[in-house]
Each structure stands twice: as C-alpha cells, then as structure tokens.
Amino acid sequence: MVQRGRELEVARIISQALSQHVHSDGLIEQTLRTALDVVDAEAGSVLLADPSKKQLVFRHVVGVKADQLRGMAIPWDKGLAGVVFASGEAEIVSNAKEDHRHYPDIDNLTGFHTRDMIVLPLKQWGRAPIGVLEVLNKRQGRLDNEDVAILTIVSALSSAAIEQARLIEEAKLAELVHRMGDIAHDVNNLLMPVFFGTAQLQMQIDRLLDGLPDPDAPERQDGRQKCQRALNTLQDAARHIQDRTKEILDCVRGLHAPLQLASCRLSAVIESVVGTLGLVAERKGVDLRTDGLDSLPPILADERRLYNAFYNLVNNAIPEVPAGGTITVRGRVDPASDTICLSVIDTGRGMPPEVRDSLFSGHAISRKAGGTGIGTKIVKDAVGSHGGQITVESQVGVGTTFHIRLPLQPPGTATA
C-alpha cells in the first residue's frame, strides 16, 4: 500500500508539473528534474532518438557537466542507453564499473563517477521508445525495482506530453513553411523594381556626367565613383535580401542547399558585412572593427552562406552593445589543424546561462521581441556545412564572443 500511494503521488506530481510547459524542451527538463527528485538521485539525462542518424542525443542533463554533454550524440546501439532503447525494457545497474554494457566514455569526458544507475525507455505504454531516461547515483542506498516502478510512471506520462508538444510544434512549423513560401515570393517581386531601377539610374547618371564639361576632371570622376558605389551597395543589398530570405525558408523547411564552393577570401566577406551594417552601427554609437583578416589565406567555401552567417552574428550584436562599445571580428590561422579561427567579440550586455546554453539547441531562446532563433540556426548550419565548429562564451555585463573554426577545405573535397 505504501508503494501504491507513492506511485499515485508521483503521478499527481508529474502531471501537475508537465501541465505548466507547452514546449518540448521545457517538458524534457521537467521530466528529468522530477525523476531525480522522486528517487533522490544525484544526476541524470534525457536522450532523444534521431532516426535519420541512428543516434541518441543528449537533450537535457542535470548533475553532470551539462555544457559538455548537451547536444552530444552517441550511436543508438552503444552502451546501456542503446540496449534499453532497442529492447524497450528498463535496466538496473548496481555497479556500473563492473557492467560491460556501461558506456565509460561519458564518465571519462566529464569526470563524473557513475556508481549505480537506472536506464528506462521514454515511451508510452504499448508504443516504441522515443529516447531514454537515465538516473544516476541514488543518494541513500541503491536504485532498485521500486524506483523503476516509480520512474516508469514518470517516463510514460512524460513521453505522452513530449510527443503531444512535438506534434503541436510540427503543425506550427508546417504553417510557418507555408507562410514563408508566400513571403519569399512577395519579397522577390518587391525587389525586382530595385534591380531594374538601379540599372536605369546607372544609365542616367552616366549620361549626365558624360554631358558635363570636362567629364574627366578629378571631381567628376570622384562623383562617378561615389554614385557607382552607392548603386552597387543597393544591388548587393537586394541580392543579400534574396539570399537571406531563401536561407530562412530553407532553414524553416529543414532543407540544406548544397554548398557552392569556390575560392573565398574571408576578409572580403567580412568587410562586406561591416560595410553593409556600418551605418546601422554608427547611428547607435557602436564601433565595428576587424583585426588580422588581411593575413588570412583563401579558403574553399560558399561565400553566400558565410556572408549570411557573419551578417547574423554582427547584426544581432549591434542592439546588445551600448553606445561607445565595440564589435570586433578577429581572425588568425592555426597551422597545427589547417583551420582558420575567427572570433566575433562584442562588449555588450552578455547573455544569462539559460539563453547562452540554448543557442545551438533545437529551441534557441531569443531575447528580441518576436525573435525565433532562426538566425542562430542559420549560423550553425552554415558553419557545420563547411566542416567547421562554433562555440560561444558570454558573461552578463561583460559581453559575448563567438568562436568559429573553418577548415581551409571542407571535408570530402579534393585537394588542389
């Protein structure tokens, strides 16, 4: 009767807790924290299945080094997590060190010592698992069958809520894809007059300047060059709007266009970004700087994708930096790894840990009104598609730095 009462109380607690969350990430976090509370365990994690890659991905971690594990993936046939995911049956391990199925790489990476553990499938009754729930190191005594019974209730109720949240999110995404398609079409239609208008304006300016006395005078040539730069900026901006709209639509659809690789000078890409955003930054009193870019060698890359990535990073930083602050894009070569290291450093207000840690997850938290987190996903996808890596450091009141590593050649491309 005591165990039965405990199970009913847990069902009430988890039902009440899950009702407070509508997004799957919030539900996953609440699932794990509730599981640890009800069995009095030190640490745990929730891993969700990625069928396209046959992996289990750490979606939330408590009590272990979350920054290292969140987003990390392991093959879904490895370790106890893989065993439980495949079988759909819970496993209790009283001594993890002596169980050959335990995946020691995680302990080695984090420095955490797993003594005992329970691994349960995250699934509704009678359905296939969507992932696994791991609970580690009971504070008093050892994890046992009574704990499994309690955690099975947590798993079943949580799985149903997570699946429902994911279905709602997918429905919203489908509607967003439809609307984005209409928006992209309208944007292209609106930009066509810009292209035609600048071409006509170019011809009129040339005629006007050619008809002036002494058209080759230095001041006439200077005026022609300034007009040409202004027209080029307008056309470049229109093309970038088209590219960005398409990339946002692809991002929402979950598509990844193949890279259009060519020799690319990162200094030119970033200087173009700085030139485009310079007026916006100037009006806010923010100084845009570059450092070390001219010494960078050419890389094989998709210039359009990288432009959009750095545009996102710099454009997102400008509102965060108070007047008198700076945004610096710094570059250097790392000969040991044949990579280029780039940093986007701002002296802005920084990010709290929950925002920073969500940036490269499935549900990035945006602090901008109406923000969606799509810009961050575009950056991550652009860097990842080049075989690169991106990380972030941020401290509230100090600023934020994004670190990007790009190989001189993306993986799988032939060496020239």
N, C-alpha and C positions, 0 to 999 in steps of 0.2 A: 504493500500500500504506500509506503514511503517513496519507493521508486516511481510508482504511478503518479503520485502527487507532484513529484519533482518534474516528471515529463510534461504534465499538464501546465505547470507553472512556466516551464521553458517555452512551450507552445504559445502561451499568452504573451511572454516577454518578446519573443522573436516576431510574432505577428504585429504587436504594437510598434516595435522598432522599425520593421520594414515598411509599415504604413506611412512613415514620415519621409520616405525617399521615393522619388519618381525616376531618377536616372540610375542606370545600371551600376555605375561606379560607386555611387552612394550606397546602393544596396549591397554591393560586394564588400565594401568596407564595414558596413554594419553587421553583415553576416559573420565576418571574421572576428570582430570585437566581441560579439555576443557569444560565439563559440568558445573563445578563450575565457570569457567571464564565467560561463556556466560550468566549465570543468576545472577552472582555476589553473590555467596553463600559462607558461611564460611567453611563448611565441607561436607564430603560425603564419600560414599564407594561403591564398586562394589562387589557383592556376586555372585558366580557362583554355579550352582547346581551340587551336587554329587548324581546321581541317585542310586548308589549302597547302599548309607546310608540314602537316603531321607533327605539330609541336604543342607543348603545353606552355603557356605564357604566364609569368607571374604578374597578376593584376593588382594584388594588394598584399602587403607584408607588414607584420607587427612583431616587434621584439628582436628582429634581425636587422642587418644593415639594409634598410628599405631602398636607399638611393642606389645601391649596387644591384639589387635584385629586381626592382620593379621594371617591367618591360623585358626582362631577360627570358629567353625561351630555352626549353630542353626538349629533346626528342620524346614523343609521347609513348615510346616503348622502353624508356630508361627509368631505372630506379623504382621505388615503391609507388611514386606517383603514376608511372607508366603501368605498373602491374594493376593498380586499383582502377585506373581509367579503362583499361582493357577488360577487366573482369566485371566491373560494376559492383564489386564487393569490398567492404571495409577491411582494413588490416590494422592489427595492433602489434607494435614492436616494443618489447620491454627493454631491450638492449640494442640500440641502433648500431653500435660499433661492431657487434657480432653478427649482424644480419647482412648477408652478402647482397641483398636487394637494395640496401640503403645506398643512395647516390652521394658519395662523400665530397664530390667537387663543390657543392654548395657550402658545406661546413668549411672546407679549405679556403674558399673565396672570402667568406665573411668572418671567419674566426669564431663562429658560433659552435658550441659543443652540444650536439643532439644526444640526449640520454634515452628518452622513450618518446614514442610518437603514435598518433592515430592518423591514418590517411583514409578519407571517405570519398566516395564518388559524389560529385554535385549532380544530383538528378532527382526528378520527380519519381514517385512510385510507378514502376512499370515502364519507365522510359530510359533511353540511352543517356549516359552521362554527358554533361556539357563541360566538365572540368573536374577538379579535385579540391578538397579542403584538407589542409594539413594542420595538425595541432601538436605542438612540441613541448615536452618537459613539464609535466604536472608538478606544481609547487610542493604539494604534500602527497607523498605516496607515489603510486604509479598509475598511469592511464589503464583503464580496464573495460570490461564489457558493459558495465553500467554507463560509463562515459560514452561508449559507442552508441548505445540506445538513445541517449540524450542528443548527441551530435547528429544522429540520423534524422531526428525531427528538425533540427536546425537546417540541415542540408536540404531536406525535401521542401520545407516551406520557403527557404531562400531561393532554391532553384526555380520554383514556380514564379516567384516575384521577379527574379532576374530575367527569366525568359519573357515574361509579360512586358517588362521595361524595354527589352531589346526589340520586341515586335513593335512597340509603340515608336521607338526611335527609328526603326527601319521604315515605318509608314511615313513618319515625318520627313525622312530623307528622300523617299520616293517623291513626295510632294515638292520638296525643295529642288530636286533634279528637274522636275517638270517646269517649275517656275524659272530656274536658272537658264534652261534652254531658251525660253521666251526672252529673258533679259539679254542673253548673249546675242540673239538675233536682232533685238532692238538696238543694242549698243553698236553693232556693226553698221546698221542702217544710219544711225546718228553720226557715225564717224566718216561716212562716205563724203558728205559735203566738206569736211575738214580737208581731206585729201585733194578733192577737186579744187576747193577754194584756195589752198596754198599754192597749187600749181598755177592757177590763174594769176594769183597775186605775184608769183615769181616772174611771170612774163611781163606784167605791168610795171613792176619795179625795174626790170632790165631795160624796157623801152624808155621809161622816164629818165633813168640815169644815163642811157646812151644818147638821149636827146639834149642833155645839158652841155653847155660849153666846157671844153677841156675835160671829157669824161675820164681821162686817165690821170687827172690830178690826184694827189695823195688823199685829200679829204673825200673825193668822190669814191675812190677805191675803198677807203675805210668805211664809208656809208654802205657801199655794196656788200662788204664783208659782214657788217653788223646785221643787215637785212637777211643775208643768206643764213647766218647763224640762227636768227630768230625763226625763220621758216623751217630750217632743219629741225630745230627744237620742237616746233609744233607737229611736224610729221613724225618725228621719233616718238613723241608723247602719244600720238594717236595709235601708232603701231604697238607701243607698250601696253596701251589700254586694251587693244585687241588681244594681245598675247596673254595679258593678265586675266581677262575675262574667260578666255578659253581654259587657262590653267585652273581657275577656280571651278569652272564647270567640270573639268576632268577630275579634280580633287573630290568634289561632291559625289560624282558618279563612281569614284573608286577606280578610275582608269589611270593608266600611266603611259603617256605617249612615248614612243622610242626616242632615245637621245639623238639629236642631230649634231654629231661630233665634228669638230673642226679645230684647228689651232686657235687658241684663245689666250689673249693677254688679260689677266685679271686686273691689271692696273687700269686698262681702258674700260672694262666693265664697271669697276667701282667708281672711277672718275665720272662716268656717265650717270651713275646713280646719284653721286654727290652733286653733279651739275643740275640734274632734274629737281632734286629736293633742296638745293641751296637756298632758294628764295623763301621756301616754307620755313626752313631753319632760321634764316636771317631775321624774318619777321618775329620769330619767337625769342630772338636773342641767343640762339644756340649756335655754337661754332662747330662746323663739320671739318674734320681733319683726316688726312691719310698719312701713313708712315711706313716706309720700307717697300712700297708696292712697285716702284720702278725697277727694283733689283730682281723681281720675281721672273722666272723663265716662263715661256709659253707652256700651256698645258693643253691636252686634248679634252675638249669639253663642249657642252651645249651652252653657248653664250646666252641665249634667251632664258634658259632655265636658271642660270646663275644670276643673271640680272634681276629676275623676279625675286630670287632668294634674298639677295643683298638689299634690294629695294624694300622688301618686307621688314627686314631687321632694322634698317636705318629709319624708315618711315614710322615704325612702331616705337622707336626710341625717342623720337623728337618730342611727342607730347609728355613724355616722362621726365624730361630734363628741364630744370628751371632756367630762367634767363641767366646768362653768364656761364652756363655749363657747356660741356663738350661731348661730342660723339666722334670717336676715332676708329678708323678701320686700319688695322696694322697687319703687315704680312712679313713672313720670313720663310726660308727654305729649311727643311730638316733633311740633310743629306743621308742620315742613317736609315730613314724609312722611305726616301724618294717621295716625300709629300710636301705640300705647301701648307703652312699653318697660318690661318687668318683669324683675327680677333676683331669683334665689333664691341667696343668698350664705351659705355656711357656713364656719366656722372649724375644719373637720375635718381629717382626715389627708391629704386630697387623693388624686389618682389618678396612677399612673405613666402615661407616654405611651401604652403599648400598650392600656391599659384606656380611657383618655380617647379615643383615636383610633378605638376600636371601637364607641363608644356608639351612634352613629346608622348603623352599618353593618348588613348582614344578619345578622351574628353577633356581637352585643354580648357582651363578656366580663363576667361577673358575679363579684364577689369574695365574695358571700354563699354560704354552703353551700346547694347545691341551687338557686341562682339561675339564671334562664333568660334574663334580658334582656328579657322581655316588657314589663315596666313601662316601660322606656325607649322601646320601640316605641310603646306607648300614648301616651306624652307626645308623641313626634314626630308621630304620626298626628293627634292632637288639634290640635296647633299648625298643622300643614300643612293640615288640612282647613279651617281658618279663614283660609287665605292668609297665615299667619304664618311666622316663621323662628325657629329655636332654635339656639344655639351654646353651647359650654362652654369655660370656662377652668379649669385645675386645676394645682396645684403640690403635690407631695408635701411634707407637713409644714406647709403653709400653709392650704389649703382649696380649695373648689370654688365656682364661680359659673356658674349657668346664665342666659343672656341670652335673653329671649323678646320678639319684636316681634309685636304683633297689630294688624291694621288696625281702624279704627273700624267698618268694614263689610266682611265677606268679599267677595272678588271675585265679580262676577256677580249681586250683589243690588242691587235698585233703591234709589236714594237717596230717603229720605223727604222 
